[in-house]
Amino acid sequence: MSKLALITGGSTGLGAALLRLQREQGWQVREYSRSGSGADHIACDFADPAVSAQVLAHSFAELAAQSWSELRLINNAGTLEPIGPIAQTDPAASFTHLHINLGASIAATGLFLRHFAHQNAPRCVINISSGAASNPYHGWSLYCASKAGLEAFTRCVALEHANTTPPTRIIAIRPGVIETNMQATIRAQDTAHFQQVDKFRQLHAAGQLQSADQAAQKVLALAERGLESGAVVDVRDV
Ligand SMILES: NC(=O)c1ccc[n+]([C@@H]2O[C@H](COP(=O)([O-])OP(=O)(O)OC[C@H]3O[C@@H](n4cnc5c(N)ncnc54)[C@H](OP(=O)(O)O)[C@@H]3O)[C@@H](O)[C@H]2O)c1
């Protein structure tokens, strides 16, 4: 029997590195995004909650027809946009942000736990969070709120699945600062939209960003360490 890892946002950045690494470690993989490619890519736009939930449900049902030795869901898809003061933000864009960063992870987790419930395999949900969950940034109210919500969700679902057999773990990992498209977007902001932009430009200039591969290795090493379900861990603290 094989192990199965399902990864949202596996087309670029951290998600693409997680996908590569899981494959190298012998896991079967599927990734859900708009612009991925290849046999393991499933087209999915989390900005559309109804359609993306159908896509996930269909894919998970199909995969759950096989038996797996271990099951993993990595909720990684995310966006920073729209960046800027909330008073100047289009409410529709705020809803879209929350669908992608929070709603998609909630829906994917619920569907994963439901569709694979009958399998006799340990399950783990890894939610990719951010230090922004507890550190406020001017212009990032949506991002900070969505990551804080994701961490609260992690803790609650851990309670719902305590002491299950086979074991079900859900953890949130803050991966640190990574050189991806998201960081390029941050550095391109003007200070009116994002006051702390200079901090991120300096980190980049000083070569202090991790590569996506380095961050993916840390995330998966943490997942393998048997963290208690409900844990929220920053890779920089371990
Ligand atoms: N980079 C950092 O410094 C950093 C720090 C802390 C946390 N994180 C977290 O790490 C995760 C990955 O970010 P990254 O830095 O790797 O950024 P990235 O390179 O921009 O990747 C974002 C991923 O999310 C997917 N995504 C975005 N919008 C989507 C949508 N509407 N529907 C489906 N998929 C969507 C993208 O796929 P498509 O565009 O193909 O749809 C892509 O695969 C995020 O949760 C982010 O919050 C990053």
The ligand as an ORCA input file, in Angstrom:
! r2SCAN-3c Opt
* xyz 0 1
  N       6.801     33.110      1.234
  C       6.850     33.366      2.532
  O       7.743     34.081      3.023
  C       5.811     32.768      3.440
  C       5.930     33.021      4.823
  C       4.988     32.472      5.695
  C       3.953     31.696      5.183
  N       3.857     31.473      3.844
  C       2.728     30.652      3.374
  O       3.210     29.626      2.520
  C       2.165     29.224      1.612
  C       2.720     29.168      0.203
  O       3.086     30.477     -0.203
  P       4.306     30.760     -1.193
  O       5.202     31.705     -0.494
  O       4.833     29.491     -1.742
  O       3.555     31.626     -2.311
  P       3.336     31.397     -3.876
  O       4.604     30.991     -4.545
  O       2.648     32.623     -4.318
  O       2.354     30.123     -3.962
  C       1.004     30.238     -3.614
  C       0.301     28.941     -4.030
  O      -1.101     29.116     -3.702
  C      -1.867     28.843     -4.859
  N      -3.057     29.685     -4.942
  C      -3.129     31.038     -4.805
  N      -4.371     31.458     -5.102
  C      -5.086     30.345     -5.438
  C      -6.417     30.122     -5.875
  N      -7.276     31.141     -6.068
  N      -6.815     28.855     -6.124
  C      -5.948     27.822     -5.997
  N      -4.677     27.971     -5.584
  C      -4.250     29.217     -5.328
  C      -0.948     29.155     -6.027
  O      -1.353     28.407     -7.163
  P      -1.949     29.033     -8.545
  O      -1.511     30.452     -8.632
  O      -1.408     28.123     -9.575
  O      -3.433     28.901     -8.375
  C       0.402     28.668     -5.521
  O       0.568     27.300     -5.775
  C       1.036     30.257      1.806
  O       0.019     29.704      2.623
  C       1.732     31.407      2.521
  O       0.823     32.162      3.288
  C       4.755     31.989      2.963
*
